C-alpha cells in the first residue's frame, strides 16, 4: 500500500511538470515528490556513505558526477557504514523516452499503469523497473507523436542519519526525483546529460 501511495505522489508531481506539448524549444523540469530537510547539526559532519544503483530501464550515469557534486558541497565520502553519519541511496528506476517506457510495458505484458502497479510488489529489480515505467507513463503526453521526444527520469532517494548520542541509524527518509526534458527532435544523446545534470543538482542540494 505504501508503494502505491508513493507512486500516486509521483503522479501528482507529474502534474507540475511539462504536458508534452509540441515545442521546438527545449523545456526541462525537475521536481521532488517530498522535500528532505536535514537538521543543522546533521549537516555539521557530512560523512556520507553513498550507494548508486539503477535498473536496465535507465540510460543515466549518476555516480561519478554525483560524487563530485557532493564533494563541492563539503561532503566527505566514506566507504564503511561505521564511519558514516549519513547513508544515501540513489536508485534510478527509469530514464528514457516514453516510447521506450511503452515498449517495456508491452514487453512484460501489463497495462500501462494499472497492470504495472499491480505487479510492483517486493524489492526486486524487475519490480523496480515496473514501478519506474508505470510512473513514467502515468501522466501521458498531449501529443502522442512526441512519445520518443519526451524523456523522463524516475529516481528513488532514501536517506538515513545516525543518532548523535546512540550512534544508531534512524528511520529512512524517502523521496523521488522526477526529471523531464521535451523538445521536437530530442534524442537520447542530448537528453541524457540534461537529465543527469538536473537530477544530480536535486540530490546534491539535500546535503548543501
Secondary structure, DSSP 8 states (H G I E B T S, - for coil): -HHHHHHHHHHHHHHTS------SS-EEEEEESS-----TTTTTS-EEEEEEEE-TTB----HHHHHHHHHHTT-EEESSGGG-SEEEEEEEEEEEEHHHHHHHHHHTT--TTHHHHHT--SS-HHHHHHHHHHHHHTT--S-GGGTTTEEEEEEEEEEEEB-TTT--B---EEEEEEEEEE-TT--HHHHHHHHHHHHHHHHHGGG-
